[in-house]
Amino acid sequence: MMKLSTGDDSTLGNYRKLATVFFGPGSGAVTFLDERIAASPNGENEEVIAEESQMIGLLVTMNGKGNDKPVTKGGDW
């Protein structure tokens, strides 16, 4: 099984934990992962075979508010 840079296994559940910390429990990223977990026969233990950088890029685009604007000094977080 692939490992994340945190040392954890590359699973839907571990990506969900990370997304919850970084984007919040109600974020689009967490909702997406919840849907994938529900659809998977292995649930949270489903292995994610995509590269970590690709997954992070995908989850960031689902974060919602502010993703359509570049981050600038004094910008809206």
N, CA, C and O atoms as a DFTB+ gen file, in Angstrom:
308 C
 N C O
     1  1       0.849      -1.186       0.000
     2  2       0.000       0.000       0.000
     3  2       0.885       1.237       0.000
     4  3       1.918       1.286       0.668
     5  1       0.456       2.233      -0.764
     6  2       1.185       3.505      -0.791
     7  2       1.036       4.208       0.561
     8  3       0.077       3.977       1.298
     9  1       1.983       5.047       0.857
    10  2       1.971       5.822       2.104
    11  2       1.860       7.302       1.784
    12  3       2.354       7.766       0.757
    13  1       1.207       8.038       2.673
    14  2       1.157       9.498       2.584
    15  2       2.431      10.069       3.192
    16  3       3.173       9.358       3.871
    17  1       2.679      11.331       2.954
    18  2       3.874      11.969       3.526
    19  2       3.812      12.009       5.052
    20  3       4.832      12.230       5.705
    21  1       2.639      11.799       5.620
    22  2       2.476      11.739       7.079
    23  2       2.897      10.388       7.639
    24  3       3.029      10.223       8.852
    25  1       3.110       9.409       6.736
    26  2       3.437       8.055       7.161
    27  2       2.225       7.148       7.237
    28  3       2.365       5.937       7.413
    29  1       1.030       7.724       7.106
    30  2      -0.206       6.939       7.136
    31  2      -0.433       6.264       5.792
    32  3       0.098       6.689       4.766
    33  1      -1.237       5.197       5.820
    34  2      -1.612       4.539       4.573
    35  2      -2.433       5.485       3.707
    36  3      -3.155       6.346       4.210
    37  1      -2.309       5.308       2.405
    38  2      -3.051       6.131       1.447
    39  2      -4.456       5.539       1.270
    40  3      -4.710       4.774       0.340
    41  1      -5.359       5.912       2.185
    42  2      -6.733       5.416       2.157
    43  2      -7.715       6.580       2.121
    44  3      -7.372       7.715       2.452
    45  1      -8.933       6.277       1.714
    46  2      -9.976       7.312       1.719
    47  2     -10.173       7.873       3.117
    48  3     -10.358       9.078       3.281
    49  1     -10.137       7.019       4.113
    50  2     -10.334       7.467       5.490
    51  2      -9.255       8.432       5.959
    52  3      -9.554       9.419       6.631
    53  1      -8.016       8.157       5.612
    54  2      -6.932       9.056       6.025
    55  2      -6.983      10.377       5.270
    56  3      -6.689      11.428       5.839
    57  1      -7.356      10.333       3.986
    58  2      -7.552      11.596       3.265
    59  2      -8.716      12.376       3.869
    60  3      -8.667      13.604       3.940
    61  1      -9.763      11.674       4.303
    62  2     -10.903      12.357       4.932
    63  2     -10.467      13.055       6.221
    64  3     -10.861      14.193       6.474
    65  1      -9.659      12.382       7.029
    66  2      -9.157      12.991       8.269
    67  2      -8.381      14.267       7.972
    68  3      -8.573      15.292       8.626
    69  1      -7.502      14.191       6.977
    70  2      -6.713      15.371       6.606
    71  2      -7.605      16.493       6.072
    72  3      -7.421      17.658       6.424
    73  1      -8.572      16.138       5.223
    74  2      -9.478      17.150       4.662
    75  2     -10.306      17.815       5.749
    76  3     -10.570      19.015       5.679
    77  1     -10.716      17.054       6.746
    78  2     -11.493      17.619       7.850
    79  2     -10.677      18.646       8.625
    80  3     -11.191      19.700       9.002
    81  1      -9.419      18.339       8.859
    82  2      -8.539      19.268       9.582
    83  2      -8.297      20.539       8.775
    84  3      -8.390      21.643       9.312
    85  1      -7.988      20.389       7.492
    86  2      -7.605      21.544       6.681
    87  2      -8.783      22.341       6.139
    88  3      -8.691      23.564       6.033
    89  1      -9.885      21.685       5.794
    90  2     -10.990      22.369       5.137
    91  2     -12.260      22.450       5.966
    92  3     -13.153      23.229       5.633
    93  1     -12.370      21.676       7.030
    94  2     -13.547      21.682       7.876
    95  2     -14.494      20.539       7.538
    96  3     -14.515      20.048       6.410
    97  1     -15.278      20.120       8.533
    98  2     -16.142      18.951       8.355
    99  2     -17.243      19.131       7.311
   100  3     -17.718      18.139       6.757
   101  1     -17.654      20.334       7.032
   102  2     -18.721      20.561       6.061
   103  2     -18.228      20.947       4.676
   104  3     -19.013      21.392       3.839
   105  1     -16.946      20.783       4.430
   106  2     -16.365      21.233       3.161
   107  2     -16.722      20.304       2.002
   108  3     -17.139      19.163       2.200
   109  1     -16.550      20.817       0.808
   110  2     -16.787      20.020      -0.385
   111  2     -15.850      18.832      -0.469
   112  3     -16.240      17.768      -0.952
   113  1     -14.620      18.998      -0.006
   114  2     -13.648      17.905      -0.040
   115  2     -14.095      16.747       0.849
   116  3     -14.010      15.586       0.450
   117  1     -14.567      17.059       2.041
   118  2     -15.023      16.013       2.964
   119  2     -16.289      15.354       2.419
   120  3     -16.442      14.135       2.508
   121  1     -17.189      16.148       1.859
   122  2     -18.404      15.585       1.264
   123  2     -18.048      14.624       0.135
   124  3     -18.613      13.533       0.051
   125  1     -17.124      15.017      -0.727
   126  2     -16.666      14.154      -1.817
   127  2     -16.113      12.843      -1.264
   128  3     -16.469      11.767      -1.745
   129  1     -15.252      12.931      -0.264
   130  2     -14.660      11.719       0.307
   131  2     -15.699      10.854       0.999
   132  3     -15.626       9.628       0.928
   133  1     -16.664      11.472       1.665
   134  2     -17.755      10.708       2.292
   135  2     -18.536       9.912       1.238
   136  3     -18.918       8.766       1.472
   137  1     -18.765      10.532       0.083
   138  2     -19.475       9.849      -0.999
   139  2     -18.664       8.680      -1.525
   140  3     -19.212       7.608      -1.778
   141  1     -17.353       8.877      -1.691
   142  2     -16.490       7.790      -2.173
   143  2     -16.426       6.657      -1.152
   144  3     -16.433       5.483      -1.522
   145  1     -16.364       7.008       0.133
   146  2     -16.326       5.993       1.200
   147  2     -17.618       5.184       1.194
   148  3     -17.583       3.959       1.304
   149  1     -18.753       5.859       1.066
   150  2     -20.048       5.167       1.049
   151  2     -20.175       4.240      -0.155
   152  3     -20.810       3.189      -0.060
   153  1     -19.580       4.615      -1.285
   154  2     -19.685       3.822      -2.510
   155  2     -18.672       2.678      -2.569
   156  3     -18.796       1.784      -3.407
   157  1     -17.692       2.700      -1.702
   158  2     -16.619       1.705      -1.755
   159  2     -16.960       0.469      -0.928
   160  3     -17.471       0.593       0.185
   161  1     -16.683      -0.714      -1.455
   162  2     -16.904      -1.925      -0.653
   163  2     -15.955      -2.005       0.553
   164  3     -16.235      -2.708       1.524
   165  1     -14.844      -1.286       0.482
   166  2     -13.878      -1.283       1.591
   167  2     -14.033      -0.075       2.508
   168  3     -13.288       0.066       3.478
   169  1     -14.987       0.791       2.211
   170  2     -15.235       1.963       3.053
   171  2     -14.003       2.830       3.220
   172  3     -13.300       3.119       2.252
   173  1     -13.744       3.246       4.454
   174  2     -12.606       4.125       4.747
   175  2     -11.263       3.471       4.450
   176  3     -10.257       4.164       4.298
   177  1     -11.238       2.149       4.366
   178  2      -9.987       1.436       4.139
   179  2      -9.637       1.279       2.662
   180  3      -8.638       0.642       2.327
   181  1     -10.445       1.850       1.782
   182  2     -10.166       1.769       0.344
   183  2      -8.848       2.475       0.031
   184  3      -8.647       3.629       0.410
   185  1      -7.955       1.772      -0.664
   186  2      -6.667       2.366      -1.006
   187  2      -6.834       3.408      -2.108
   188  3      -7.572       3.202      -3.071
   189  1      -6.139       4.524      -1.949
   190  2      -6.101       5.575      -2.966
   191  2      -4.776       5.410      -3.704
   192  3      -3.705       5.506      -3.104
   193  1      -4.857       5.160      -5.022
   194  2      -3.632       4.898      -5.773
   195  2      -3.105       6.132      -6.501
   196  3      -2.038       6.076      -7.113
   197  1      -3.832       7.234      -6.444
   198  2      -3.358       8.486      -7.046
   199  2      -2.205       9.047      -6.216
   200  3      -2.126       8.820      -5.008
   201  1      -1.326       9.772      -6.874
   202  2      -0.233      10.441      -6.169
   203  2      -0.802      11.450      -5.176
   204  3      -1.831      12.074      -5.432
   205  1      -0.134      11.600      -4.059
   206  2      -0.587      12.507      -3.006
   207  2      -0.753      13.934      -3.530
   208  3      -1.727      14.603      -3.184
   209  1       0.174      14.408      -4.354
   210  2       0.080      15.770      -4.875
   211  2      -1.170      15.949      -5.736
   212  3      -1.784      17.016      -5.721
   213  1      -1.549      14.916      -6.484
   214  2      -2.766      14.994      -7.290
   215  2      -4.004      15.031      -6.409
   216  3      -4.940      15.783      -6.682
   217  1      -4.015      14.233      -5.365
   218  2      -5.163      14.218      -4.456
   219  2      -5.310      15.551      -3.727
   220  3      -6.421      16.058      -3.568
   221  1      -4.204      16.106      -3.291
   222  2      -4.267      17.398      -2.601
   223  2      -4.793      18.465      -3.551
   224  3      -5.642      19.271      -3.170
   225  1      -4.299      18.476      -4.775
   226  2      -4.798      19.426      -5.774
   227  2      -6.296      19.281      -5.993
   228  3      -7.017      20.276      -6.067
   229  1      -6.763      18.046      -6.097
   230  2      -8.195      17.788      -6.282
   231  2      -8.998      18.298      -5.095
   232  3     -10.004      18.984      -5.278
   233  1      -8.568      17.972      -3.886
   234  2      -9.312      18.365      -2.687
   235  2      -9.322      19.880      -2.489
   236  3     -10.320      20.438      -2.034
   237  1      -8.227      20.541      -2.824
   238  2      -8.176      22.003      -2.709
   239  2      -9.211      22.645      -3.622
   240  3      -9.856      23.619      -3.233
   241  1      -9.380      22.118      -4.825
   242  2     -10.354      22.709      -5.748
   243  2     -11.788      22.531      -5.261
   244  3     -12.685      23.241      -5.715
   245  1     -12.012      21.605      -4.354
   246  2     -13.355      21.361      -3.815
   247  2     -13.623      22.138      -2.537
   248  3     -14.721      22.070      -1.984
   249  1     -12.637      22.868      -2.070
   250  2     -12.728      23.540      -0.785
   251  2     -13.797      24.616      -0.731
   252  3     -14.308      24.908       0.350
   253  1     -14.153      25.214      -1.855
   254  2     -15.222      26.208      -1.829
   255  2     -14.725      27.632      -1.833
   256  3     -13.921      28.007      -2.686
   257  1     -15.191      28.432      -0.893
   258  2     -14.970      29.877      -0.841
   259  2     -13.520      30.270      -1.100
   260  3     -12.593      29.778      -0.457
   261  1     -13.356      31.172      -2.063
   262  2     -12.053      31.753      -2.312
   263  2     -11.190      31.006      -3.305
   264  3     -10.140      31.513      -3.698
   265  1     -11.593      29.827      -3.721
   266  2     -10.746      29.059      -4.628
   267  2     -10.692      29.633      -6.030
   268  3      -9.809      29.275      -6.810
   269  1     -11.618      30.517      -6.364
   270  2     -11.614      31.084      -7.701
   271  2     -10.788      32.363      -7.776
   272  3     -10.689      32.974      -8.840
   273  1     -10.186      32.778      -6.640
   274  2      -9.392      33.999      -6.607
   275  2      -7.964      33.681      -6.198
   276  3      -7.746      32.803      -5.363
   277  1      -6.991      34.373      -6.765
   278  2      -5.621      34.164      -6.299
   279  2      -5.456      34.715      -4.882
   280  3      -6.109      35.685      -4.497
   281  1      -4.589      34.088      -4.131
   282  2      -4.297      34.552      -2.778
   283  2      -3.349      35.737      -2.881
   284  3      -2.279      35.634      -3.481
   285  1      -3.739      36.848      -2.302
   286  2      -2.903      38.043      -2.314
   287  2      -2.746      38.563      -0.903
   288  3      -3.507      38.198      -0.007
   289  1      -1.776      39.400      -0.710
   290  2      -1.563      39.993       0.618
   291  2      -2.831      40.712       1.035
   292  3      -3.361      41.545       0.300
   293  1      -3.309      40.380       2.222
   294  2      -4.533      41.004       2.729
   295  2      -5.786      40.482       2.062
   296  3      -6.857      41.075       2.186
   297  1      -5.653      39.357       1.346
   298  2      -6.798      38.777       0.621
   299  2      -7.821      38.156       1.551
   300  3      -7.595      38.013       2.753
   301  1      -8.935      37.797       0.973
   302  2     -10.025      37.173       1.699
   303  2      -9.734      35.705       1.931
   304  3      -9.646      34.936       0.974
   305  1      -9.586      35.305       3.168
   306  2      -9.349      33.914       3.493
   307  2     -10.656      33.291       3.776
   308  3     -10.720      32.100       4.081
